[in-house]
């Protein structure tokens, strides 16, 4: 079986996450930096999968390959299956490719086809050739009909059926609806927290039993996403008493007070964490430390020096509590000074080696999205502080 994954804004990060969750692949295809095609010997549970993958927008099955034209004739077998529906059919099409294709005739012909079969239908379209996950979800295309995606592949096309879309409402609610927020110190988006957890737990077969630590837990975004994944052994620490209280409040809110003790959270300076946590007891660390001031004028040299000292001391403590051959997924700040000038920090982490997030043959393809040390750089134009996502072992 072949599946397609619509990648997020940073395709390197999305691909790294997919391979972390599903395992490294030899046979795969990346199309227009927007779609990843993989083969799987077993059926994927698309809806469960997308609930815990922050870097994937859509997942679906490939139903047609090597098609020269996209027309009613080529889709007739699939459309015939849809006529078994007992209620109104909602349908839509998306096109991923560089060629100019007008989907309007196909939409109108499909609607006419259903009418001839005595079925009521509604064609959902938009000004863009790609239906967003919002449009697909709000129009019930998966529950009450279908979305077919047409993927340009050189001279031919692939056609896939969307099976799941990113749960944007839930992610947005957990981001902006949480009871305790601290905008001044910056907050990790839930989608990025999901990606970091997946990268950190990649080596484990039974991920739910891993002991996961966030030593700079802040208001608990990463811990919350781990709790929602039913990871059984979660530890969070922070030097700020307010952060510890906020994290507990947010987790209890997100999981609706079911299992209040799902995460052990306590106040602790990272420099003293080896005194509070048993040596060689942690399976994975995923964390976004303090990234420096988020507002006002920043003294770059002073900030970089302070962060390098903090991170260097943190890594020395992590080496004591992390089990051998286990991962740290950590974010370093990248200060965006404009005009393509960015300042990276360089703490010492001699106890650890860098794990490259992508297969070797993709490192050159995505070198513009990677730092010199091979970590993925994540940010938006105009954003003052970007993120460098390192995987260490």
C-alpha positions as CSV (number, residue, x, y, z in Angstrom):
1,X,0.0,0.0,0.0
2,X,1.2,3.5,-0.8
3,X,0.4,6.5,1.3
4,X,0.8,10.2,0.8
5,X,1.6,12.8,3.5
6,X,1.2,16.5,3.0
7,X,4.2,18.2,4.6
8,X,4.1,21.3,6.8
9,X,5.9,24.6,6.1
10,X,9.2,23.1,7.0
11,X,9.4,19.9,4.8
12,X,12.7,18.8,6.4
13,X,11.1,18.8,9.9
14,X,8.0,17.0,8.6
15,X,10.0,14.3,6.9
16,X,12.2,13.8,10.0
17,X,9.1,13.3,12.1
18,X,7.4,10.9,9.7
19,X,10.6,8.7,9.5
20,X,10.9,8.9,13.3
21,X,7.4,7.6,13.8
22,X,7.2,5.1,11.0
23,X,10.8,4.1,10.8
24,X,13.5,4.9,8.2
25,X,12.5,4.2,4.6
26,X,14.5,3.1,1.6
27,X,11.8,3.6,-1.0
28,X,10.1,7.0,-0.8
29,X,9.4,9.9,-3.1
30,X,9.2,13.6,-2.3
31,X,7.2,15.7,-4.7
32,X,7.4,19.5,-4.9
33,X,8.6,19.6,-1.3
34,X,4.9,19.3,-0.5
35,X,4.1,15.6,-0.6
36,X,5.9,12.5,0.7
37,X,5.0,9.1,-0.8
38,X,5.9,6.0,1.2
39,X,5.1,2.3,0.9
40,X,3.8,0.3,3.9
41,X,3.4,-3.4,4.2
42,X,0.8,-2.9,6.9
43,X,-2.2,-0.6,6.9
44,X,-1.7,2.7,8.7
45,X,-4.2,4.0,11.2
46,X,-4.3,7.4,9.6
47,X,-6.6,9.2,12.1
48,X,-4.7,8.0,15.1
49,X,-1.4,8.8,13.4
50,X,-2.2,12.4,12.5
51,X,-3.5,13.1,16.1
52,X,0.1,12.8,17.3
53,X,2.1,14.2,14.4
54,X,2.6,18.0,14.4
55,X,4.3,18.2,11.1
56,X,1.7,16.5,8.8
57,X,-1.3,18.3,7.3
58,X,-3.0,15.4,5.5
59,X,-2.6,11.6,5.3
60,X,-4.2,9.5,2.6
61,X,-4.0,6.4,0.4
62,X,-2.8,6.3,-3.2
63,X,-5.6,4.9,-5.3
64,X,-4.3,5.5,-8.8
65,X,-0.7,5.7,-10.2
66,X,0.8,6.6,-13.6
67,X,-2.3,8.3,-14.8
68,X,-1.8,10.4,-17.9
69,X,-5.0,12.5,-17.5
70,X,-7.3,13.3,-14.7
71,X,-10.8,12.7,-16.0
72,X,-14.1,11.0,-15.1
73,X,-13.1,7.9,-17.0
74,X,-10.0,7.3,-14.9
75,X,-11.9,7.9,-11.7
76,X,-15.0,5.9,-12.7
77,X,-14.3,2.8,-10.6
78,X,-13.7,4.9,-7.5
79,X,-16.7,7.1,-8.0
80,X,-18.9,4.0,-8.6
81,X,-17.9,2.9,-5.0
82,X,-19.1,6.3,-3.7
83,X,-22.6,5.8,-5.1
84,X,-23.3,3.4,-2.3
85,X,-23.7,6.4,0.0
86,X,-27.1,6.7,1.7
87,X,-27.0,10.4,2.1
88,X,-25.8,13.6,0.4
89,X,-22.2,13.3,-0.8
90,X,-19.8,16.1,-0.1
91,X,-16.7,16.0,-2.3
92,X,-13.7,18.0,-3.3
93,X,-10.4,17.9,-5.2
94,X,-6.9,19.3,-4.5
95,X,-4.0,19.6,-6.9
96,X,-0.4,19.5,-5.9
97,X,1.9,20.3,-8.8
98,X,3.5,23.0,-11.0
99,X,1.4,22.5,-14.1
100,X,-1.6,24.8,-14.6
101,X,-4.7,22.6,-14.1
102,X,-8.3,23.7,-13.9
103,X,-10.2,21.5,-11.5
104,X,-13.6,23.1,-12.3
105,X,-14.6,20.8,-15.2
106,X,-13.8,17.7,-13.2
107,X,-15.8,19.0,-10.2
108,X,-18.8,19.8,-12.5
109,X,-18.6,16.5,-14.3
110,X,-18.4,14.6,-11.0
111,X,-21.5,16.4,-9.7
112,X,-23.3,15.6,-12.9
113,X,-22.3,11.9,-12.6
114,X,-23.8,11.7,-9.1
115,X,-27.0,13.4,-10.3
116,X,-27.4,10.8,-13.1
117,X,-27.1,8.1,-10.4
118,X,-29.9,9.8,-8.5
119,X,-27.7,11.1,-5.7
120,X,-27.5,14.5,-4.2
121,X,-24.0,16.0,-3.9
122,X,-22.1,19.1,-3.1
123,X,-18.8,20.0,-4.7
124,X,-16.6,21.9,-2.2
125,X,-14.0,24.1,-3.9
126,X,-11.9,27.2,-3.1
127,X,-9.9,29.8,-5.0
128,X,-6.8,27.8,-4.4
129,X,-6.0,24.5,-6.0
130,X,-5.4,22.9,-2.6
131,X,-8.2,22.5,-0.1
132,X,-6.9,23.4,3.3
133,X,-7.3,21.0,6.2
134,X,-9.8,23.5,7.6
135,X,-12.0,23.3,4.5
136,X,-11.8,19.5,4.4
137,X,-12.7,19.3,8.1
138,X,-15.4,21.9,8.2
139,X,-17.2,20.5,5.2
140,X,-17.1,16.9,6.4
141,X,-15.4,15.7,3.3
142,X,-13.9,12.6,5.0
143,X,-17.0,11.7,7.1
144,X,-19.7,12.4,4.5
145,X,-17.9,12.0,1.2
146,X,-14.3,12.3,0.0
147,X,-11.4,14.5,-1.0
148,X,-9.2,13.3,-3.9
149,X,-5.8,14.7,-4.2
150,X,-4.1,14.9,-7.6
151,X,-0.3,14.8,-7.4
152,X,1.9,15.7,-10.4
153,X,4.7,13.2,-10.8
154,X,6.8,14.3,-13.8
155,X,4.7,13.5,-16.9
156,X,2.1,11.5,-15.0
157,X,-0.2,11.9,-12.0
158,X,-1.0,10.1,-8.8
159,X,-4.4,10.2,-7.2
160,X,-4.9,9.8,-3.5
161,X,-7.9,9.7,-1.2
162,X,-7.5,11.8,2.0
163,X,-8.1,9.7,5.1
164,X,-7.2,12.2,7.9
165,X,-6.3,15.9,8.3
166,X,-4.5,17.8,11.0
167,X,-6.8,18.5,14.0
168,X,-6.4,22.2,13.8
169,X,-9.2,23.0,16.2
170,X,-7.8,20.9,19.0
171,X,-4.3,22.2,18.5
172,X,-5.4,25.8,18.4
173,X,-7.6,25.3,21.5
174,X,-4.7,23.7,23.4
175,X,-2.5,26.6,22.3
176,X,-4.7,29.6,22.9
177,X,-7.4,28.2,25.2
178,X,-5.2,27.0,28.0
179,X,-5.8,28.6,31.3
180,X,-2.2,29.6,32.1
181,X,-0.2,31.4,29.4
182,X,3.1,33.2,29.7
183,X,3.6,35.1,26.4
184,X,6.5,37.1,27.7
185,X,8.8,34.2,28.0
186,X,7.7,32.7,24.7
187,X,5.7,29.4,24.3
188,X,6.3,26.3,22.4
189,X,3.5,25.6,19.9
190,X,1.7,22.2,20.5
191,X,2.6,21.1,17.0
192,X,6.3,21.6,17.5
193,X,6.0,19.8,20.9
194,X,4.5,16.8,19.2
195,X,7.3,16.7,16.7
196,X,10.0,16.9,19.4
197,X,8.4,14.1,21.4
198,X,8.4,11.9,18.2
199,X,12.0,12.7,17.4
200,X,13.1,12.0,21.0
201,X,11.2,8.6,21.3
202,X,12.2,7.3,17.8
203,X,14.5,4.6,19.2
204,X,11.8,3.0,21.3
205,X,9.5,0.1,20.3
206,X,7.2,0.6,23.3
207,X,7.1,4.4,23.5
208,X,4.5,4.6,26.1
209,X,6.8,3.0,28.7
210,X,9.7,5.4,28.1
211,X,10.7,7.9,30.9
212,X,10.5,11.3,29.3
213,X,11.9,14.5,30.9
214,X,11.4,18.1,30.1
215,X,13.8,20.0,32.4
216,X,12.7,23.5,31.2
217,X,9.0,22.7,31.2
218,X,7.6,26.3,31.4
219,X,3.9,26.3,31.2
220,X,3.8,22.6,30.3
221,X,3.1,22.4,26.5
222,X,5.4,19.5,25.9
223,X,4.3,17.7,29.0
224,X,0.7,18.2,28.0
225,X,1.2,16.6,24.6
226,X,3.1,13.7,26.2
227,X,0.2,13.2,28.6
228,X,-2.3,13.1,25.8
229,X,-0.1,10.5,24.1
230,X,-0.6,8.3,27.2
231,X,3.2,8.2,27.9
232,X,3.3,6.7,31.4
233,X,6.4,8.1,32.9
234,X,6.6,11.9,32.4
235,X,8.8,14.3,34.5
236,X,8.9,18.1,34.2
237,X,11.0,20.6,36.1
238,X,11.5,24.3,36.0
239,X,13.4,26.9,38.1
240,X,10.2,29.1,38.2
241,X,7.6,28.2,40.9
242,X,5.0,29.9,38.7
243,X,5.9,27.8,35.7
244,X,5.5,24.6,37.8
245,X,2.0,25.7,38.9
246,X,1.1,26.8,35.3
247,X,2.2,23.4,33.9
248,X,0.1,21.5,36.4
249,X,-2.9,23.7,35.8
250,X,-2.6,23.3,32.0
251,X,-2.2,19.5,32.1
252,X,-5.1,19.0,34.4
253,X,-7.2,21.3,32.1
254,X,-6.1,19.4,28.9
255,X,-6.8,16.0,30.2
256,X,-9.9,17.1,32.1
257,X,-8.5,16.2,35.5
258,X,-8.4,12.5,34.5
259,X,-5.3,11.0,36.1
260,X,-3.9,14.2,37.8
261,X,-0.6,12.4,38.6
262,X,0.2,11.5,35.0
263,X,3.2,13.8,35.1
264,X,5.6,14.4,38.0
265,X,6.4,18.1,38.0
266,X,8.5,20.0,40.5
267,X,10.6,23.1,41.0
268,X,14.3,22.6,40.2
269,X,17.3,24.5,38.9
270,X,18.7,22.6,36.0
271,X,22.1,22.9,37.5
272,X,20.9,20.8,40.5
273,X,18.8,18.3,38.5
274,X,21.3,15.4,38.9
275,X,20.6,15.6,42.7
276,X,16.9,15.3,42.2
277,X,16.7,12.6,39.5
278,X,18.3,9.2,39.7
279,X,21.4,8.6,37.6
280,X,20.9,6.9,34.3
281,X,17.2,6.7,34.7
282,X,15.9,8.9,31.9
283,X,15.1,7.5,28.5
284,X,14.5,10.7,26.6
285,X,14.8,14.4,27.1
286,X,12.8,16.8,25.0
287,X,12.9,20.5,25.9
288,X,12.9,24.1,24.9
289,X,15.1,26.0,27.4
290,X,15.0,29.7,28.1
291,X,15.7,31.3,24.7
292,X,16.6,34.7,26.0
293,X,14.6,37.9,26.0
294,X,11.6,37.9,23.7
295,X,10.8,41.6,23.7
296,X,12.6,44.9,23.8
297,X,16.1,45.6,22.8
298,X,18.4,42.5,23.1
299,X,22.1,42.7,23.9
300,X,23.1,39.8,21.6
301,X,26.6,39.3,22.9
302,X,25.5,39.3,26.5
303,X,22.5,37.1,25.8
304,X,24.5,34.5,23.8
305,X,27.2,34.3,26.5
306,X,24.6,33.7,29.2
307,X,22.7,31.1,27.3
308,X,25.9,29.2,26.3
309,X,26.9,29.0,30.0
310,X,23.4,27.8,31.0
311,X,23.2,25.2,28.3
312,X,26.7,23.9,28.8
313,X,26.0,23.3,32.5
314,X,22.7,21.7,31.6
315,X,24.3,19.2,29.2
316,X,26.8,18.2,32.0
317,X,23.9,17.3,34.2
318,X,22.0,15.6,31.4
319,X,24.9,13.3,30.9
320,X,24.5,12.0,34.4
321,X,20.8,11.2,34.4
322,X,20.3,10.1,30.7
323,X,20.7,6.4,29.9
324,X,23.4,5.5,27.4
325,X,22.4,5.7,23.7
326,X,19.3,7.8,24.5
327,X,18.2,11.0,22.8
328,X,18.0,14.7,23.7
329,X,15.8,16.8,21.5
330,X,16.6,20.4,22.4
331,X,15.9,23.8,20.9
332,X,18.7,26.5,20.6
333,X,17.7,30.1,19.8
334,X,18.8,31.6,16.5
335,X,18.7,35.4,16.6
336,X,17.4,36.8,13.4
337,X,19.1,40.2,12.8
338,X,17.6,40.6,9.3
339,X,19.3,40.8,5.9
340,X,20.0,37.0,6.1
341,X,22.2,37.5,9.2
342,X,21.5,35.1,12.0
343,X,23.4,34.5,15.2
344,X,23.7,30.9,16.6
345,X,24.8,29.9,20.0
346,X,27.6,27.3,20.6
347,X,27.4,25.7,24.1
348,X,29.6,22.7,24.8
349,X,27.9,19.3,24.6
350,X,31.0,17.1,24.2
351,X,29.3,14.2,26.0
352,X,26.8,13.9,23.1
353,X,27.0,13.4,19.3
354,X,24.7,15.0,16.8
355,X,22.1,12.7,15.2
356,X,21.2,13.9,11.7
357,X,17.4,14.2,11.4
358,X,17.2,13.1,7.7
359,X,18.5,10.3,5.6
360,X,22.0,11.2,4.3
361,X,20.8,11.6,0.7
362,X,18.4,14.3,1.8
363,X,20.9,16.4,3.7
364,X,22.1,18.2,0.5
365,X,18.5,18.7,-0.7
366,X,17.5,20.5,2.4
367,X,20.8,22.1,3.3
368,X,19.1,25.6,3.2
369,X,16.9,24.4,6.2
370,X,19.8,23.0,8.2
371,X,22.4,24.7,10.4
372,X,26.1,24.0,10.0
373,X,25.9,21.3,12.6
374,X,23.1,19.6,10.8
375,X,20.2,20.6,12.9
376,X,16.9,21.8,11.4
377,X,16.3,25.6,11.6
378,X,12.7,26.6,12.1
379,X,11.2,30.1,11.9
380,X,9.2,32.6,9.9
381,X,10.3,35.7,8.1
382,X,10.2,38.7,10.4
383,X,10.4,36.5,13.5
384,X,13.1,37.8,15.9
385,X,14.1,34.5,17.5
386,X,14.1,31.4,15.3
387,X,14.6,27.8,16.6
388,X,17.4,25.4,15.9
389,X,16.2,21.8,16.7
390,X,19.0,19.5,17.7
391,X,18.9,15.8,18.1
392,X,21.7,14.5,20.3
393,X,22.6,11.1,21.6
